[in-house]
Amino acid sequence: MPKKMALVDYNLCRPAHCDRGICPAVLVCPQNLLKQEAPYEPPMPDPSICKGCGDCVHACPLKAIGLR
């Protein structure tokens, strides 16, 4: 079975709805694999090294991140 990885649905992601434009999913990634270039910018995962823990999925208030 292939390893799961975090993917962002950019149709649902709205960083302006997050506190000060900072994605809470970025803050909880234990591997620091989810990056946000600047506040109010959407986060960018690195699926090639994502461990699939799901912490970012639970932290996203807009349900814009999922494991696939």
N, C-alpha and C positions, 0 to 999 in steps of 0.2 A: 504494500500500500504506500503511495507517495506521501511524503511529509507535507503537513499543512503549513501554510504561510499566511501572514497578514496581508490583506489587500484593501486599499482605500477605494470606496465608491465615491468618485468626485462629483457625482450628481447629488449626493446627500451631504457631502462635507461642506460646512459653512463656518470657517474659522471665526467670522465676525460674531457668531453666537456663543463662542467660548470666552471665558474670562480673560480680558485684555488681549484677545486674539491668539492666546496661547493654547494650543491643542493639549488637553489633559492626557491623551494617549501617548504623546511624545514624552511627557514627564514620567510615565510609569514604565516605559520599556526598559526591562532590566539589562538588556544588551546595548542600549542606545542605538538601535538600528532604525528607529523611526525618527526622521529629521524634519525640522521645520526651518526653512531659510530665514524667515522673519515673522514677527507677529502678523496675523491676519492672512498669512500664506498657508495653503493646504500642506499637510504633512506628506512626506515622501518615504515610503518603506524601502528597505533593501531586501527584497524577497530572496535573493541568493544566499543570504546568511541568517534569515529569520528562523528562530527556533520553534515558532508556532505555539508559544506559551499561552496566548490569548489575553494577556493582561491589557493590551491596548484595546482589544475588542470590548472588554468590560468597562474601560475608562471613557470611551467615546460616548458623549451624551446624545449624539445625533444618530447613533447606530450606523455610522458611515464606514466602519472598519469591520471586516469579517475574515474568518479563516477559511481558506479554500485550498 
